[in-house]
Amino acid sequence: MNVILDNFSLYWEGFVKTLLICGYAFVGSLALGLVMAAFRVSPVPPLRWVGTSWVNVFRNCPLTVVLFFCAFGLPELGINGQYFWFGVAGLVLYTSAFVCEAVRSGINSVPAGQAEAARAVGLTFTQSLSNIILPQALRTVVPPLGSVIIAMVKNSAIVGAFGVGGELFAVTDTLTGSRGEAALPVLTGVVIGYLAITIPGGLTLGWLERKVAIAR
């Protein structure tokens, strides 16, 4: 415990950096996942093909490979930037495939009569999806989306292995490698940091699920 208290500022900086990674990745993966879910149920065959291919590629590709591509492949294509953003991009690409499938399952749970009624009153596919289908679908996907988000937070530790620097993963290397601290108390502090993110997040999602259930 003394290791944690003596290096609290380092842990706090890592905690904040990890929160930033997870925050950007959450927003990006949710937005991209919603777009891909819309593609998956689109009446336009090319869009359905794009959505299906996206899910099949990124859901079945290891996260480390996606991160390697973003960190080392994109610079070779002329796309340069900080490893922080490459790590976030890799996490967004990977997580968006799982968000897409969670949202698509919610869309499929909405009775087909809802879409038929929307078409009957003259709404386009985009209008019926955004105004009628998605508001109902998102209520049913809170639990699976919560699992995806918590998994994304844990996957952010892998992002730290690609030289992002300053996040919770880097605290382990700094304290055990540079300062010679014992691994067990150092890792205990890192675990506490991740639990401080996932447990409140899980409680918030549980609260949101109950609120949504009441609103139905």
C-alpha positions as CSV (number, residue, x, y, z in Angstrom):
1,M,0.0,0.0,0.0
2,N,2.9,2.4,0.6
3,V,3.9,2.0,-3.0
4,I,0.5,3.2,-4.1
5,L,0.4,6.1,-1.6
6,D,4.0,7.2,-2.4
7,N,3.3,7.3,-6.1
8,F,-0.3,8.4,-6.0
9,S,0.3,11.3,-8.4
10,L,1.7,8.9,-11.0
11,Y,-1.3,6.6,-10.6
12,W,-3.6,9.6,-10.8
13,E,-2.0,10.8,-14.1
14,G,-2.4,7.3,-15.5
15,F,-6.0,7.1,-14.3
16,V,-6.9,10.4,-16.1
17,K,-5.0,9.4,-19.3
18,T,-6.8,6.0,-19.3
19,L,-10.1,7.8,-18.8
20,L,-9.3,10.0,-21.8
21,I,-8.6,7.0,-24.0
22,C,-11.8,5.3,-22.9
23,G,-13.8,8.4,-23.3
24,Y,-12.7,9.1,-26.9
25,A,-12.9,5.4,-27.8
26,F,-16.4,5.2,-26.4
27,V,-17.7,8.2,-28.3
28,G,-16.0,7.1,-31.5
29,S,-17.0,3.4,-31.4
30,L,-20.6,4.3,-30.5
31,A,-20.9,6.7,-33.4
32,L,-19.2,4.3,-35.9
33,G,-21.1,1.3,-34.5
34,L,-24.5,3.1,-35.0
35,V,-23.5,3.9,-38.6
36,M,-22.5,0.4,-39.4
37,A,-25.6,-1.0,-37.8
38,A,-27.7,1.2,-40.0
39,F,-25.7,-0.1,-43.0
40,R,-26.3,-3.7,-41.8
41,V,-30.1,-3.2,-42.0
42,S,-30.1,-0.9,-45.0
43,P,-32.2,-1.8,-48.0
44,V,-29.3,-0.8,-50.2
45,P,-27.2,-3.9,-51.0
46,P,-23.7,-2.1,-51.2
47,L,-24.3,-0.6,-47.8
48,R,-25.3,-3.9,-46.3
49,W,-22.1,-5.4,-47.8
50,V,-20.0,-2.7,-46.2
51,G,-21.6,-3.2,-42.8
52,T,-21.3,-7.0,-43.0
53,S,-17.7,-6.8,-44.1
54,W,-16.8,-4.3,-41.4
55,V,-18.1,-6.6,-38.7
56,N,-16.6,-9.8,-40.1
57,V,-13.2,-8.2,-40.4
58,F,-12.8,-6.4,-37.1
59,R,-14.8,-8.8,-34.9
60,N,-12.7,-11.7,-36.1
61,C,-9.3,-9.9,-36.1
62,P,-7.3,-9.8,-32.8
63,L,-7.1,-6.4,-31.2
64,T,-3.3,-6.5,-31.2
65,V,-3.3,-6.8,-35.0
66,V,-5.6,-3.9,-35.3
67,L,-3.4,-1.8,-33.0
68,F,-0.3,-2.9,-34.9
69,F,-1.9,-1.8,-38.1
70,C,-2.9,1.6,-36.7
71,A,0.4,2.2,-34.9
72,F,2.8,1.0,-37.6
73,G,0.8,0.6,-40.8
74,L,-0.9,4.0,-41.0
75,P,2.4,5.9,-40.9
76,E,3.6,3.9,-43.9
77,L,0.5,5.1,-45.7
78,G,1.4,8.7,-45.0
79,I,-0.9,9.1,-42.0
80,N,1.2,10.4,-39.2
81,G,0.2,11.3,-35.7
82,Q,0.7,10.6,-32.0
83,Y,0.5,7.0,-30.7
84,F,-2.3,8.2,-28.4
85,W,-4.6,8.8,-31.4
86,F,-3.4,5.7,-33.2
87,G,-4.3,3.7,-30.1
88,V,-7.7,5.3,-29.8
89,A,-8.3,4.7,-33.5
90,G,-7.5,1.0,-33.1
91,L,-9.8,0.7,-30.1
92,V,-12.6,2.5,-32.0
93,L,-12.3,0.3,-35.1
94,Y,-12.3,-2.9,-33.0
95,T,-15.1,-2.0,-30.6
96,S,-17.4,-0.5,-33.2
97,A,-17.9,-4.0,-34.7
98,F,-19.3,-5.3,-31.4
99,V,-21.4,-2.1,-30.9
100,C,-22.8,-2.6,-34.4
101,E,-23.9,-6.2,-33.6
102,A,-25.4,-5.2,-30.3
103,V,-27.4,-2.3,-31.9
104,R,-28.4,-4.6,-34.8
105,S,-29.8,-7.1,-32.4
106,G,-31.9,-4.4,-30.8
107,I,-33.1,-3.2,-34.2
108,N,-34.2,-6.8,-35.1
109,S,-36.1,-7.0,-31.8
110,V,-38.4,-4.1,-32.8
111,P,-41.6,-5.6,-34.4
112,A,-41.6,-5.4,-38.2
113,G,-45.0,-3.7,-38.1
114,Q,-43.3,-0.5,-36.8
115,A,-41.2,-0.2,-39.9
116,E,-44.2,-1.1,-42.1
117,A,-46.3,1.6,-40.4
118,A,-43.5,4.1,-40.9
119,R,-43.4,3.3,-44.6
120,A,-47.2,3.6,-44.8
121,V,-47.2,7.2,-43.6
122,G,-44.5,8.1,-46.1
123,L,-41.3,8.1,-44.0
124,T,-38.0,7.2,-45.6
125,F,-35.7,4.5,-44.3
126,T,-33.5,7.1,-42.6
127,Q,-36.4,8.8,-41.0
128,S,-38.1,5.6,-39.8
129,L,-34.7,4.3,-38.5
130,S,-33.8,7.5,-36.6
131,N,-37.2,8.5,-35.3
132,I,-39.0,5.2,-34.7
133,I,-36.7,2.1,-34.8
134,L,-33.5,3.2,-33.1
135,P,-35.2,4.9,-30.1
136,Q,-37.0,1.6,-29.3
137,A,-34.0,-0.6,-30.2
138,L,-31.5,1.3,-27.9
139,R,-33.6,0.5,-24.9
140,T,-33.1,-3.2,-25.4
141,V,-29.3,-3.0,-26.0
142,V,-28.2,-1.3,-22.8
143,P,-27.0,-4.6,-21.2
144,P,-25.0,-5.9,-24.2
145,L,-23.6,-2.4,-24.9
146,G,-22.6,-2.2,-21.2
147,S,-20.6,-5.4,-21.6
148,V,-19.0,-4.1,-24.8
149,I,-18.0,-0.8,-23.0
150,I,-16.6,-2.6,-20.0
151,A,-14.6,-4.9,-22.3
152,M,-13.3,-1.8,-24.1
153,V,-12.1,-0.3,-20.9
154,K,-10.1,-3.4,-20.2
155,N,-8.8,-3.5,-23.7
156,S,-7.4,0.0,-23.2
157,A,-4.6,-1.7,-21.2
158,I,-3.5,-3.3,-24.5
159,V,-3.5,0.1,-26.1
160,G,-0.9,1.1,-23.4
161,A,1.5,-1.5,-24.7
162,F,1.9,0.4,-27.9
163,G,3.8,3.3,-26.5
164,V,0.9,5.7,-25.7
165,G,2.6,6.6,-22.4
166,G,1.2,8.0,-19.2
167,E,-1.8,5.7,-18.8
168,L,-2.3,3.0,-16.1
169,F,-0.4,0.4,-18.1
170,A,2.7,2.6,-18.3
171,V,2.6,3.0,-14.5
172,T,3.6,-0.7,-14.2
173,D,6.7,-0.2,-16.4
174,T,7.7,3.0,-14.7
175,L,7.5,1.7,-11.2
176,T,8.8,-1.9,-11.7
177,G,11.3,-1.1,-14.4
178,S,12.7,2.4,-13.7
179,R,12.2,2.5,-10.0
180,G,12.6,-1.1,-9.0
181,E,9.4,-1.4,-7.1
182,A,7.9,-4.8,-6.3
183,A,5.5,-6.0,-9.0
184,L,2.6,-7.1,-6.7
185,P,1.8,-3.8,-5.0
186,V,2.3,-1.9,-8.2
187,L,-0.1,-4.2,-10.1
188,T,-2.6,-3.9,-7.2
189,G,-2.7,-0.1,-7.7
190,V,-3.2,-0.6,-11.4
191,V,-6.1,-3.0,-10.8
192,I,-7.7,-0.6,-8.3
193,G,-7.4,2.1,-11.0
194,Y,-9.3,0.0,-13.6
195,L,-11.9,-1.1,-11.0
196,A,-12.5,2.6,-10.3
197,I,-13.5,3.0,-13.9
198,T,-15.4,-0.3,-14.6
199,I,-17.4,-0.5,-11.3
200,P,-19.0,3.0,-11.4
201,G,-19.5,2.5,-15.2
202,G,-21.3,-0.8,-14.5
203,L,-23.5,0.7,-11.8
204,T,-24.4,3.6,-14.1
205,L,-25.4,1.3,-16.9
206,G,-27.5,-0.8,-14.4
207,W,-29.2,2.4,-13.3
208,L,-29.8,3.4,-17.0
209,E,-31.2,0.0,-17.8
210,R,-33.7,0.3,-14.9
211,K,-34.7,3.8,-16.0
212,V,-35.3,2.6,-19.6
213,A,-37.3,-0.4,-18.4
214,I,-39.6,1.9,-16.4
215,A,-40.0,4.2,-19.5
216,R,-41.3,1.4,-21.7
